[in-house]
Amino acid sequence: MAIAIFDHLATKVRHISNIILIRKRLAIILLAVTITIYIVSTQNLSLGFESRKVRVIPDIIAKEYVHPDPDFAKLGHEKDLYVDHIYCITAKDKQDRRDNMNNQFELLGIRAEYVMGVDWKNDESAKDILKHTKPYLRDEQNACWVSHLRLWKDIVAKGYKTALILEDDIDFSMNIKETMKTSLEILNRRTRATANHEDHDFGWDIFYPGHCSDFEKYQDSVDPSFKDLRYGIMPFCTHGYVVNIKSAALLVDLMSIPLERALDLHMVFHSAFSTEKGVLRMFSIEPSQINQRRDLYKNDPGIRNIHFLSPPNSTLDYISNNPQVLLNK
Ligand SMILES: *[C@@H]1O[C@H](CO)[C@@H](O)[C@H](O)[C@H]1NC(C)=O
């Protein structure tokens, strides 16, 4: 009898100690989870999107250039592809690329300003910035970021209302003039429609006649008269895009931080038409009318896929098949 009672008690004790043990494990697990959540939330381990607060565009720019200027929505000259100014980012040692750019400019009747990209190894001010960059970004990626950042500042400083930024390895579609004219007319209609609103709404922020994205083709067209112009959701790459003075200022504001990832990704995360509902109203052309030709510059680094071949109605292909067209110019 006594043994039976003892057994019974022993079982109870074991039972209770098991429960305590399980609770202890649960408590440890809970504690671990809590600590993890705390660390993640304080470190802001970025899961793709910035939580950084966006400052509103300096009022002075909005007032000076946006509101009172009735000419804002006027198109630029045909030679400038209907914007105020065209920049082409290049580097000293890329004469082969500039030869191809010059041929296209000549054939299509386009004028552009070459600007030297940041020379990462020799530029003292670039070295200074390097101290603050993320170690996992490649030097070319940081150089790309700073090169574009300098141009946006230049656009604001010079007061260009609109500017096209090109990189030097691109190939235009021969339809680029029509595409630019039609698209900017549609985009500027958005500007006029909103120009009198208190929020200084330009109607558009970045227009990508060139991109390297698979996603734009699923986007809605902006206007039934020209289905190629889309609401831009993820127009990757930065080799051919148009900004206006307000979005240039906004980009300076958004991108003057050491980047966590390549510049084009940073930009598309701010698209107003993505689920993130960013501040940049992006528009793109699908199919892209300005492409990077990585097949022509094989020694340069970078991803290679369908987006880095000729655009439809390629100018460089046309020139290489008909070299006499430049002699007649
Ligand atoms: C290619 O571009 C030329 C010059 O703008 C144009 O005349 C021609 O119609 C274009 N072809 C196609 C298929 O779009």
The ligand as an SDF file (V2000), in Angstrom:
LIG
                    3D

 14 14  0  0  0  0  0  0  0  0999 V2000
   12.1000   52.5240  -88.0210 C   0  0  0  0  0  0  0  0  0  0  0  0
   12.4810   53.9090  -87.9650 O   0  0  0  0  0  0  0  0  0  0  0  0
   12.3380   54.6070  -89.2150 C   0  0  0  0  0  0  0  0  0  0  0  0
   12.9030   55.9910  -88.9950 C   0  0  0  0  0  0  0  0  0  0  0  0
   12.2360   56.6840  -87.9950 O   0  0  0  0  0  0  0  0  0  0  0  0
   10.8700   54.6160  -89.6200 C   0  0  0  0  0  0  0  0  0  0  0  0
   10.7430   55.2570  -90.8600 O   0  0  0  0  0  0  0  0  0  0  0  0
   10.3530   53.1760  -89.7050 C   0  0  0  0  0  0  0  0  0  0  0  0
    8.9810   53.1870  -89.9440 O   0  0  0  0  0  0  0  0  0  0  0  0
   10.6440   52.4340  -88.3980 C   0  0  0  0  0  0  0  0  0  0  0  0
   10.2680   51.0460  -88.5370 N   0  0  0  0  0  0  0  0  0  0  0  0
    9.4960   50.4410  -87.6490 C   0  0  0  0  0  0  0  0  0  0  0  0
    9.2480   49.0030  -87.8830 C   0  0  0  0  0  0  0  0  0  0  0  0
    9.0220   50.9930  -86.6890 O   0  0  0  0  0  0  0  0  0  0  0  0
  1  2  1  0
  1 10  1  0
  2  3  1  0
  3  4  1  0
  3  6  1  0
  4  5  1  0
  6  7  1  0
  6  8  1  0
  8  9  1  0
  8 10  1  0
 10 11  1  0
 11 12  1  0
 12 13  1  0
 12 14  2  0
M  END
$$$$
